[in-house]
């Protein structure tokens, strides 16, 4: 067994440094993104790691493959973070890690900087305390997860040999509940698009032109209002194509998960929940796709007819849905709305990803279940699903032929993507213990992975040998 | 006849100073607003004028009442301007007056700084060249017109004796066309409101919560889409109450105004016009109220369910409509939309104003028609209407018992309230000549106003005597 720090001070100090780098992939400078990548690289001084160009934000890749014949895992995570949103809603500044009430608060601390840090720290302690890892490890820490990983597919496809592995372990994702250990066996896909409506060649005085020209905001709200029925179900024909009906076994499994709708509702400050009729909240969350208007904008609080208005939408897709087919269905639905006097454009973002699943009886799930049981004794390990999207998983399966195990110690209620994102401090230590157990189980014993033949084994076995592997 | 400058250089230099003061009443500092008020005050050094507190942005008031027994006019205008909107859409910086192609470009140059300047310059030249004005003049230049003049009513009501006049002449408003002299006999009323929809107590990750809670943007677009029918007509029951049907005489008068719908459409860069069925564009513009969504906002281009969304709306009202009644009709319409899982608030802004009219046979219209005919010989003077709103007019009629003559040399196509607002340079000189003629006609001859008895005549008759009247 590895021994971890007696107190969390060093962990918190290092995460404070990491969170302080505002690596918002949507709009950060190249230098800021590089700074975050370098921070990750510095933690990989025991391995043969480097920063690589992807065509977008750089990635940190490499490996420690000192055990020929042993299984190989690819550890995936990301160093980029979501935008802060409205700064006024943050209790403390988003890039100054705050420590209070057993929680760390800051943008990216739980998605995905803290969970990546857990994995890095375990790897380092294996090297420091035992001089070697229990199996071969490769790395891929990207900088574009929060913007849909636009350059990852090309990069992984053209460098597949660098990532060859028996299993991908994702440090991204999140557990279902802080009090119940769980493993995710599915994540939703993601399709993003913008609807842009344009009217006159300029904003117009609402008195001098009002009533004589179409208002792009009026057209946009008409289009958007037609995307859902009044009962909340999606009105786009073809949207659900390919989704199998909810099976009886699935109903029983979901019903077995303790879920209090009143607690859920109250925690959100709502008087009632809302969603597709005839389903429970957990069925809606785990088995149904969404078509969500994330943002809408146009004009402002002054007396104009704005000359343009737009909305950003994302769909969370479930197994069976083809992102391209869904995009076409939405485009057709929008095109069928008659809005005279304006131009309407639907711009589908590149990088849409399908939903992902790993079979509940996969060897990695068995190993992970045992590792979690040892850290959380006496608690059943639930098989849950992720409503979020992990674009890399579908890619890894396609290119590397490897399934992805989600093994993050983030929790779904930790305000991911919202102001005041946080991470529970005890999860740092629990996560490290679980990662240690998982890696040992995958390396040996009944859950040992069947190793692939590594294409280019690296001889590096100590921190010193690879510290010259740097950014290039 | 007064003689004006041989070239426009001084006029442009002075307007450059005035436009450089960014007196955006929506959000400028007190000091900036005061600076603009002081600029106006400095031009009134021949009169007994001062800056007064109104409870909001200050106003410039005062008078030159050196001719007891002569008629008295109150000259109204405003020194505040609209927000710039998107700075990237401006060809030149909004507060740096640009001179090119016979036009002055800058925020406020035509609404209302240029037109006010025309009036001030004429008054000064009367004093400089003739030592006196042809009639008594009072002033009211406010700083809150672009935000609905929230403090003007109380101020005018409690200081009515300072504004007593036979006629109000508004330097605000705009002529119908640059090529056709016109007088406005009506302006629309204005009612502003916000619709705010609130959901959960925070923005939510669209994957982790999607499909289980109502999205405030979805609710908002449903509400907004229901305000109009697909054909563009207003769907709010009771909205039209009190509006007389379009009369045959009105149809004939409007049809007599040359108006090329294709030119209008092309100038706006549109493929088709749009509005209430069964009416011409000019009928829509001049006789119909509007319910316009000026702005909409919520969330952004990231994967959240926003926890709030809002829209700003304004109605342009026509004679017969009661603003309070219209507000209640909209509130009821919104309340009738069933949007589960969110809270909806309709916030009606204070300061709504009804539509305004001046009879086409009013003596001031006759005088103005003659003054314009002398400046634009051979061109018929059209009787037009203003789609915009001049809140002070209704107030003046109620409190002072005086009608308002719109006598601005702004033109409706000069991008009022939009980026790249401009004023045609020749209008400066034409405006000055017309103001001179108008004041002389109102003072004497067949169009002479029947004078009221002024309550507190001031003896000041030269620039020197009142130059000590300053801000207090």
Interface residues (C-beta under 8 A of the other chain):
Chain A: X26 X82 X83 X85 X89 X146 X174 X187 X188 X190 X192 X194 X199 X200 X201 X202 X203 X204 X205 X206 X207 X208 X209 X210 X211 X212 X213 X214 X215 X217 X218 X220 X221 X222 X224 X225 X226 X228 X230 X232 X264 X268 X269 X270 X271 X272 X273 X274 X275 X276 X281 X284 X285 X288 X289 X290 X292 X293 X294 X295 X296 X297 X298 X299 X300 X301 X302 X303 X304 X305 X306 X309 X311 X312 X314 X316 X338 X340 X341 X343 X386 X387 X388 X389 X412 X415 X416 X417 X418 X419 X420
Chain B: X26 X82 X83 X85 X89 X146 X174 X187 X188 X190 X192 X194 X199 X200 X201 X202 X203 X204 X205 X206 X207 X208 X209 X210 X211 X212 X213 X214 X215 X217 X218 X220 X221 X222 X224 X225 X226 X228 X230 X232 X264 X268 X269 X270 X271 X272 X273 X274 X275 X276 X281 X284 X285 X288 X289 X290 X292 X293 X294 X295 X296 X297 X298 X299 X300 X301 X302 X303 X304 X305 X306 X309 X311 X312 X314 X316 X338 X340 X341 X386 X387 X388 X389 X412 X415 X416 X417 X418 X419 X420
